[in-house]
Amino acid sequence: MKTDYLILALKNLKHRGIRSWLTLLGIFIGITAVVSLIGLGAGLQAAVGAQFGISSTQVISVKAGGLSSFGPPGSGAVNKLTIDDADAIDGLSSVETAFPRILSSSKIEFNNIVELGMSMSTPGGKNRKLSYEILDLEVETGRMLKDGDVNKVVLGYNFWKDGNVFRRMIVPGKSVLVQDKKFIVVGTLKKTGSLVFDSMVLMNEEPLRDLMDYGDDVDVIGVKVRSEDVMDRAKEDIEKLMRKRRDVKIGKEDFEVSTPDSMMDTVNSVLGGVQAFIIIIASISILVGALGIVNTMTTSVLERRKEIGIMKAIGAKNSQIFMQFFFESGMLGLMGGIVGSIFGTLVSILGVIGINNFLGAELSPVIDFILIGGALTGSFIIGAVAGIVPAMNAAKQNPVEALRG
């Protein structure tokens, strides 16, 4: 019986043509926004996570606060970190090792083309291999830096790939100018999907410190804790130590101690706020669509009074009239949901592809069938609920008056 209602509802909607499609717009736009947003949100979270370039969950980063200019983390701080700060953190019982890092904007020249890039120091000794593992850096060609490499660098993937800004692939053995000083390229990195690390110039710490005239200053201190279980304690120990060394009180810190979880929580919080805002906008669109269905079905009842009268004259019950119009309004919502889900899924897939092209990442589009199923069910329910009042009005029609109308 319900199948008959569905078939009859589809036939009636088909006959109404353009009016039915216009009624679908509100539901269509709302469902498209919700499905595409949630799909894109998952892609953005994965992409942003790749930008941190940290593969270990036992790593804490310490940087100075009080930025006075734009630039790499800690580079524009008024009161910068020092090598002594890194040594002091290294001595904490909850810390396995701590090493300083320099991140400096620099001028890079190759093939008579000059670009601004980022140079990052690589620690020596026991911390060298650890720093590569933490940042998940591997060579595509050539080799990584070694202790004693003075005028040598390793370049990010974007310098090696065909079609880079220098219009020529930079392979090991070639030379580049960094801050007008010549350096030999000994290797290039595999693609990480991070804008920062794929465009990075890696250099040993002392050569970079001398090149940029850093003295004992440090931009970031990388800290590996002894285990994940002591992550919170290590963070507290570092904050306590740095407050004492920099003579600041709680709440007045001019430094920042960050864990991977806290950084991702911040990012997820921002993305969640954006998602909530757009879902609110999408909900308004769905509400407008529901009102459109009410209007369309009310008009349909008035236009089809004779049809309703004939149906009642040949024995149709009020419940049957009600169910016919109820299913029609539900099908209006469902069709809007189907079209919206298709478009929303396509938008999210194209969005993830766009993120991959822009960031050089390799994210895979995800089709959430549970989300799509929920959207279709919700759109049918919204349409059906919106049609309850018109359906009740149709069921209450007096057959004699309806035939006269």
N, C-alpha and C positions, 0 to 999 in steps of 0.2 A: 504494500500500500504506500509506504513512504517513498519507494522508488518511483511510483506513479506521480507523486507530488513533485519530486525533483525534476522528472522529465517534463511535466506540464509547466513548472516554473521556468525552466530553461527555454521552452518554446515561447512563453509569454515575454520573457526578457529579450529574446531575439527579435520579436516583432516590434518592440519599442525602440530599437536601434540606438540612435545618437544620444537619446536621453539617458539610457542605461549606462552608456560609457562615460558620460559626463558625471553621473552620480558616483561612479567608481573612483574618480580622481582623488577625493579626500582620503579614502581608505588606501588607495594605491600609493600616494605620496608618503603617508604615514608608515605603512609597512616597509616600503623601500628604504626609508630613512633608518628605521630600527634595524632591519636585517643588514644593510650595508655598514651601518655604524658599528655594530657589534663585531662583524667580520673584520672591518678595518682596525678596530680597537685591538683585537688579538694580534694582528700583523704589526701594529705600531708598538705594542708592548715588546714583541720579539725583536723588532728593529732597534728600539731604544736600548734594550738590554745588550744588544751587540755593540752599541756605541761605547759602553763602559769599558769594553775590552778586558774584563777581568773574569777569568775562568775558575778561580779558587774562591771558595766560601770562607776561607780562613784568613782573608786579607783585610786589613784596615788601612785607609789612607788618611794622612794628616796633612792639612794645608793651612796656610795663614789666612786670616780674614781681614776685613777692613779694606776692601778693594778701592783703589784710587784711580784705576784705569781699566780699559778693556784688555784682555789678553788671556794666556793660558792660566789654569788654576794656580793661585798663589803668586803669579808673576807681578801683579800690580798692588800687592799688599804693602801697607805702610810699615808694618813690623814683620819682616820676613823670618822664616825659619832658618836655622843654621845647621851646619854639620854636627855641632855639639848637641843640638836637640835630638838628632838621629841617634847619636851615640848613647845619650841618656835613655831614650826609649828602648834601645837595644838591650839595656841592662835590666829591664823589668822582668820579673820572674814569669809572667804570663806571656811573654813575647819570645818567639823563637829567634827572629832576626828582624832588623830594621835597617833600611838603606835609603839614602837621599836620592832625589831625582831632580834634574833640571829640565824645565820645559820652556823653550824660548822661541819666540817668533824670529824667523831668520830669512835672509834673502838668498834664494837659490838660483843659480844660473847654469844653463846648459843649452847648447845649440844656439847660442846668442839670444836666448829668450830668458827673461828674468821673471821670477815668480816669488811671492811671499809664501813661506811654508812654516812648518814647525819642526824644531830640532829637539830631540830627547836624549838625555844621557843614559848610558848603560853602566851599572855598577860592575866593579871588577871582583876578582877572587871568587869566594864561595857563593856570593849573591848573584853572580852573572846568570848561571843556569836557572836559578830560582826565579829571577825577574822575567826570563823568557817564558817559563812555564806559567807564571801568574798571568801574564798578558796573552798567553796562548800564541806566541809568535814562532813561526817556522819559515825556513827559507824556501823560496820558489827556485831561485838560481843562486849559484855561488855558495857562500858560507856566512855564518854569523860572525860578529866581532869577537876578537880574542884579547886577552890581556896583552898590553904592549902595542896594540894598533893605535897609532898616533894620527896620521893623516888619512884615515880610512873611515868609510861610512857604509851603512846598510840602508837601503831605501825601501819605502813602502811599495805595495803592489801597484799603485796608481802611476808610479814613475816608470815601471817596467812595461805595463800593458800597452798594446798598440793603440794609437790615437790619443796619447796623453798630451798634457798642455805643452810639452816641449817638442811635440810633433816627431819625435824619434824615441824608440825604446832605449832605455838606459840599462845596459847589460854590464855584468861584472867586468872590470878592467877599464871601463870608461872613467873619465874624471869629471867632476862637477865643482862649481864654485859655491861655497857657503860663506856668506859675508865676505865675498871677494877673495877667499882663501881656497886653494886647490885641495880637493880630497879625492882619493881613489875609491871607486865603488867596488866592494868585495862581495856584495850579495844583495838580492832583492827578496822581499817577504811575500809569503802567500797571502791571498786575499782574506781579510778578516771580516769584511762587511762593515767596518767602522770607518767613518769619514776621517777620524783623527789618525788612526794607526795605518790606514792604507795610503796616507799622504805624509807619513812621518819620515824624518831623517834621523837614524840612530847613530850615535857617536859615543865613544868612550867618555867617561865623566871628566877626566882632567883636560883633554883637548877641548871639550865643549866649554868647560869652566874658564879656560884661558881665552878661548875665542870670544866669549861673551862678557869677559871681565866680571865674573860673578863673585870672586872672592870666596868667602865661606857661606854665602847665602844658598838657600835651598827652596825650591818651589813646592815640592811634594815629598813626603816621607812615606815610603811603602813599608807596611808592617805585616809580618806573618805571625799569627798567634800559634801557640803550641797545639791547640786543638779547637774544634768548633765549640766544645763544651765550655771553654773559658773565654769565648768571644766577648760576652757582655762585661766580664770582669776585666779583660784586657782593655776594652774601650774606656771603662771607668778609671783604670790605672793610668792610662795615657792622659786622659783629661785632667786628672788630679796632678800628675807630674807637670804638664804643660802650664796649668794655672799657677803652680808654684814657680816655675822657671820664668814665666812672663809677668808674674806679679799681678794677676787679675783675679777677681772674685767670681763666684758662680753666677752665671747670667750675664757677665760682662766679658766673656771670652772673645779674644781677637784671633781665634783659630777655630778649625772645624775638624772633628774626628768622625769619619764616615765608614760605615760597613756596607758591603754590597746589598744587604737586605734593606738597610735604611734608605739607600739611594733609589732602589727599585720601589720601595714604599712611597717615596715622594713622587716618583714618576707616575706610578699607578694611581695615586691620589689625584694628580692633575688630570690624567686621562679619564678617571672616573667622573670628575667634575664636568669635563667636556661632554662625556657620554650622557650624564644625567640631564645636562642642559638641552642637548639635541633631542633626547627622548621626550622631554617636556614639550618641545616644539612639535615633535612628531605626534604626540598625544593630542595636541590641539588640532592638528590636521585630521587625525582619525575621528575626533569629535565632530569636526565640520563635515566629514564624510558621512558620519552617522545621521547628522541632521539632514543631509542631502537625501539619504535613503528614506527618512521619515517623510520628507516633502514629496519625493517621487512616488512613494507608495500611497500617500494620501491622495495625490492627484490621480493615481491609477485607480483607486477605489471609486472616485467621482466619475471618471471616464468610463468605467466598466459596470456601472449600475445595472444596465440592461442584462449584461452577461451574468451578473450575480443573481438577478431576478429569475432568469431562465434556469440557472443551476438549481435555485431553490424550488422553482415550480416543478422540476422533474425529480425532486426528492433529495437534493443535497442538504446535509445537515449543517447547522451552524459551525460545528467543530471542523467539518471538511472545508468549508469556506475559509475559516480561520487558518487552517493548516496550509492551504494553498498560498495565501498571501504571506503567511509566516515564512514558508520555504522560499518564496520569491525574494523577500528581503534578505534572508540568510544567504541565498545564492549570490545576490548583489555584493554582499560583503565578502563572500568566499572568492568570487572572481577578482575583486580588487586585491585580495590577499595573495592569490596565485600570481597575478601579474606583478604585484609589488615584490613578492619573494624572488621571482625570477630576475627582475631588474636589480633588486638589492644585492643578490648573490653575484651578479655580473659586475656591479660597481665595486664590491669588496674584492673580487678577483683582480679586476683591472687596477684597483688601488694598491694591492700587494705587489703586482707586477711593476707599477710605477715606483713604489718604495724600493724594490730591488734595483731598478734602473738608476734611481737617484743616488742610493747609498752603495750600490755595488754589492748588495746582500744576496742571499740565496734562500729567501723565505718561501715556504710553500703555502699557496692559498688553501684555506680550510673551509669546507662546506659543512655547516652545522645543521644536520638534518633534524635534530631535536628542536633547534630554534625555528627552523622553517615549519615544522609540524605544529609548533606552538602558535606561530604567526597565522597559519591557515585556520587553525581551530578558533583562535581569538577573533579573526576577521569574520568568520561565519557567525560566531556568537554575537559580535557587535551588530552585524547586519540584522540578525534575527531579533535581537532585543529592540533595535530601532524600529522594526516593523510590527511590534506587538500591538501598539495602539491602532495603526491603520488596519491591521488584520482583524482586530476586535470590531472596529467600525464596519468593516465589510461583512462580518458575520452577523451583525445586528440589523443589517438592511432588511426592510420589509419587502417581500417579493412583489407585492402589488404596486407599491410606490416605486420600487426599482424598475419594474417593467414600464411604468408610465414615464420615468425619467429618460 
